[in-house]
Amino acid sequence: MNPLLIGCLLLFCHGDDPAPVVKPAPLVPLWEQQRGIPPIRWVGDRIAEARQEAQDRRVPILLWVLRDGDPASEAWGNQRLIDPEFISTLEKETVPAIVWLESKEGTRHGEEQVRDSEESPPRIRCPFLRGCRCQQHIGSEKLLEGIELPELLPAALVLGPDGKLSALPEKVPFQGTESLIHALAEHRKGPRSTRLNLEFIEIRLERAVSNFAIREMKNGAAELSEIERQLHRFGPRIRQRWLEACQPYLAYGNQMLRQAKKMRSSDPVRRLLMLKRIVQDLGGLPPGKKARLLIEQASSN
């Protein structure tokens, strides 16, 4: 056979090198699929936002410090970070942050790819935090600048309103949820709110503003009255926002009260109708309360 023809046949039969086989990302473990990982919103690198949230909710920023290669840290993470009761406590009682330091040898764990099911696309996550990526603990390392780290890890540090970190007792990370709540209570004065409380208050404030714009006075005043009953659980920013949202309602109510005052002698029937309108529109706010008092006084005469 022609040597040239043989060479062409061999080249044709060999073809290109086969493409490497790409293994799919592994599925999350079966126990994790069945149990699930409780979601939590860590501070990450949103330091300014975390400080504001802590002030609004009247709770501390709680910073957990752990280390790669430290058996106690890894055991803590594998137990506590999948415990719904523990995660729920962190979200209710604190603004939670976590730092996972590199090992003493200078190595750091990497992210992993997993799939939630055979059909789902792969996603990237931290192998310890599981519910998010490593940026959620790397970004919080700036909170440790200038801080001497505790020797025993894991450690829990509380960031106060003055920006200073103080450590909770060393035994707290190794005890139950009740011990953590008790330790945190010493760093909090008065009632506090949860993240869910804060979100609802923000929604109510927006409703109050928008209701006034469309002249839905009754609904807007009801929102403001409900917020007022909860203000003792929030910081000064929320109180200031409430005061600002109240101003147009108060101006409207006070204007109607002045008009009603002018009718006291000239048109008492119309005055009474106007006072009832104020009570109907602004019942829980100062103008509504004053109008109700004036109606009672008129009835007693």
C-alpha positions, 0 to 999 in steps of 0.5 A: 500500500502506498506509504502516503495513504497509510499515513493519512489513514493512521492520522484519520483514525487517531483524530484529536486528543479526547477532551478531558472528562469534567466531573460534575460538582458533588451533591451536598451531603444527604444529611444536609439535604434532609436537615437543611442549613439555617440561613443567616445574614453575616456582616461580611464587609458591610461594617458601616451598615452593621453598626447602623443596624446595631444602633437601630435594634439596640443590640451589639455586633457579635463577632465570632473568631475561629481559625483554620486547622484548629480542631475546636474551631472546626468542631464548633462550626460543624455543630453550631452553624447548622443548629437552627436554634443557635442561628435564630438566637444570633439573628434575634439578639445580635448583628452577627459577624464571623471571622475564620482566620488562616491557620498558624502556618498561613494556609486558608481553606478554599471555596467549594462547588456543590449541587443541591440536586442532580438537576441543579447547577453548581454553586460556590460556597464556604465549606464551613459557613455553607450557606454563603461564600467565604467573603462573608467571613473574610470581609469582617477581618477588618473588625480585628484591626489593632485587636489582640486575639484571644488564645483560646478559640473559638472566641466571641467578641462584642462590639459596643457603641463606642467601637471597642471590642470586648470578649465574652467569657471563654466558656460561652462559645462552648456552652448552650444557647441560654448561656449566650443569651445571658451573657449578651444581656449584660451588654444590652440596656433595655428592650431590643428589636429583631431584624424582622421587627426592624424590617416591619418598622421600615415598611410601616414608615414607608406606608405612612409617608405614601398614605399621606401623599394619596390622602389616606390619612386614617391608614397612615395615622394608624401606621404611625400610632403602631410604630409609636408603641414600639419605639422604645425598642429602637434607636434614635434614627428610627425615632427621628424617621417617625417624627419626620413622617408624623410632621405632615399629619400633625400639620394637617390635624392642627390646621383643622383644630384651628378651624374648628376653634373658630367655629366654636361660637358661630357654628357648633354643629359644623365644629363637632363634625370637624372634630369627629373627622379629625378623630376619624383620620388621626385618632392615635396622633396628638390632634386626634387625641385633642379632638376626642377630648374636645368632643367629650367636653362639649358633650358634658356641657 
